[in-house]
Amino acid sequence: MLKAILFDLDDTLIDWGDFFGKWDAVERMYIGGVYDYIRDQGHDIGDPDSFRELYFERTIAAWDDARTTLNAPHLGRILVETAALVGVPEADRDAEAYINAYGWRAVKGTAPFPDAIDALCMLRDQGLKLGLVTNAFQPMRLRDREMAEHGLLEFFPDCRLSAADVGYLKPHPEIFTLALDKLGVAADEAIFIGDNPIADIAGAQAAGMRAVLRVTEKLKPLLSGLIVPDAAVNTLEELPAVLDEWYPNWRSVEPA
């Protein structure tokens, strides 16, 4: 029996297509807020470009390690490491203050995919529990701001997990298990929808869920045969037909 659907966030619900490969440009304004905060605390930390470069170096190093270990990078930890490199005394390094100064919000030019809100409304109206699991290095409280601006937050009252908070990246089983526990469902009572064959599809399947690949025009993953989704959709409008095949009695309300 289907009770819950878990979603990835970026490039599954939020369209980042125009920003593919341009992450440094996206982050520059946010890093500037941290630089200004540290300067306002009375620390001479050099010029802002050098500070940003150190931050980007630490970020790349954290993600390189994560790809091997699946230990999730954390924005606050990276900012503290950067502050240490520019000479901020240990007693003055404050991860929470830096995260607040970072000031993350919805990035101009991003938006929910056109099918996202209608699909979420339909699934919620059918009585399904909805959860979200993202491989973000920002704490979920920052992504919550973004989701609220995009009109997505209301659909996920019970389960929103950022890898940064959990400590592990998808496809590590811990992050999927925690999401299922938060929703109070078993793995065979839930499916996962995401755009990444390894993180989303292989990870969810290893945790015991069926997994649906969201195929976007920006990136059409080549599946090796070792990672095969249980289904693939080009738009979330195709999802009800998949659910009808897998769970003939999943609807609590017949479509109008």
Helices and strands as residue ranges (DSSP letters): E 4-7, E 14-15, G 17-19, H 23-40, H 48-69, H 75-85, G 90-92, H 95-102, E 111-112, H 116-125, E 129-134, H 140-149, G 153-155, E 160-162, H 163-166, H 173-183, G 187-189, E 190-194, I 197-202, H 203-206, E 210-214, E 231-233, G 236-238, H 239-246
